[in-house]
Structures are given as structure tokens and as C-alpha cells.
Amino acid sequence: MQHETRRYTENELATIVIGKAIDVHKVLGPGLLESAYQECLHYELQEAGLYVEREVTMPIFYKGIQLEHGYRIDLLVEEKLVIELKTVDELIPIHEAQILTYLKFGNFKLGLLINFRVKMLREGLKRYSNFSI
């Protein structure tokens, strides 16, 4: 189904998402499963009037063929901002590699990695840019 996206920049979207993620974290705290945060953040972003897709499949292109490998973007906002959610004690390099892969394979400019298992959400926020596009 076709939808009309607004003319937000990636940075404007990131500001909105971070604000809504902070709201969700304030209400729920740090102790839940990733799926609970995903559901609540999805709801908040839709309530803000944004088009948000969940569990967006990311195919891999290898030697000219498309492989449905099962990578999934947690949230894709307005078809341009990648949101990867975690509930881990600490972010590790594989989490960064994951979001950078999504940016590269999807030709997206900006992504947010959000870890909800922190005392203050700003400690769990990281921005990633794809400079290859």
C-alpha cells in the first residue's frame, strides 16, 4: 500500500524518535523485553503522525542474486530512518556492525541504536551515518 511520507529530514526524525524513546523509557523503565519497547515506541511514533514499519526484511544481494537471509530492521521511520532496539547490559561491536549493515544494504543515511537496559536512556543512544551514499 502506498503512503505519503512527510518531508522530514533524517535528523528531524531522529530528534522525534529520541524524544519518544525517552518517554517510553520513563514509563516502562529498563527491565523489559525488547519486544515491549518496540511495541510502545511504534505506538508513540504512529501517534506522532509518523509512518513506521516494524520488522522490515533486509535481503542480501550476493553475486547478482537476492537472498532472503532473515535480517530485520526493528523499526523503519518514514522509509528513511533505521531504528535498532536492544535490551542488553552493554552494547558491543556486533550491535554496531548490525546497524551499519542495515544502513549499507538499504542505502539509508541515518540509524539509531537504542539500548533500553540503562538507567538513563541517553546512555543507551547511538547515532550512525552511512557516508557511502
SVG drawing of the C-alpha trace seen along z (x, -y; Angstrom):
<svg xmlns="http://www.w3.org/2000/svg" viewBox="-2 -18 35 35">
<polyline fill="none" stroke="black" stroke-width="0.4" points="0.0,0.0 1.3,-3.4 1.5,-6.1 2.6,-9.7 5.7,-10.4 6.3,-13.8 9.2,-15.9 11.2,-15.4 15.0,-15.1 16.7,-12.2 17.9,-14.5 14.5,-15.8 13.1,-12.3 16.0,-11.2 15.1,-14.1 11.4,-13.0 12.4,-9.3 14.8,-10.1 12.2,-12.1 9.6,-9.4 12.1,-6.7 12.9,-8.7 9.1,-8.9 8.8,-5.2 11.8,-4.5 10.5,-6.9 7.2,-5.0 8.5,-1.4 11.9,-1.6 14.9,0.6 13.7,4.1 11.5,5.4 12.0,7.4 12.9,5.7 9.5,6.5 7.7,4.4 9.9,1.4 9.4,1.9 5.6,2.1 5.4,-1.0 7.8,-3.1 6.0,-2.0 2.7,-3.2 4.2,-6.6 5.7,-7.3 2.4,-6.5 0.6,-8.7 3.1,-11.5 1.8,-11.1 4.8,-9.2 4.8,-6.3 6.5,-3.4 7.2,0.1 8.2,3.0 10.4,5.9 11.4,4.8 13.1,7.6 16.6,6.8 17.6,9.1 21.3,9.7 22.5,9.3 25.3,11.8 26.8,12.2 23.8,10.8 21.2,12.8 18.9,11.7 18.9,13.9 16.2,13.6 18.5,14.2 16.2,13.1 17.8,9.8 15.1,7.5 15.1,3.8 13.3,3.3 11.6,0.0 11.9,-2.0 10.6,-5.5 9.2,-7.4 11.1,-4.9 14.4,-6.6 15.5,-6.3 16.6,-2.9 15.9,-2.1 17.6,0.9 16.5,1.7 18.3,3.6 17.9,4.6 21.4,5.7 23.8,4.9 26.2,3.2 26.4,2.5 29.1,4.5 30.8,4.2 28.4,6.7 25.4,4.4 27.2,1.5 28.0,3.9 24.4,4.8 23.0,1.3 25.8,0.3 24.9,3.3 21.3,2.2 22.3,-1.3 24.6,0.0 22.2,2.7 19.2,0.4 21.0,-2.7 19.8,-4.6 21.6,-7.7 21.0,-7.5 20.3,-5.0 19.7,-5.0 20.8,-2.1 18.8,-2.3 19.6,-0.2 16.7,-0.4 18.6,1.6 20.2,-1.6 19.4,-3.8 19.1,-7.0 18.3,-6.4 20.8,-8.9 23.4,-6.4 21.9,-3.9 21.6,-6.1 24.0,-5.9 23.7,-7.5 25.2,-6.0 25.6,-7.6 26.1,-6.0 28.6,-8.2 28.8,-5.9 25.6,-7.4"/>
</svg>
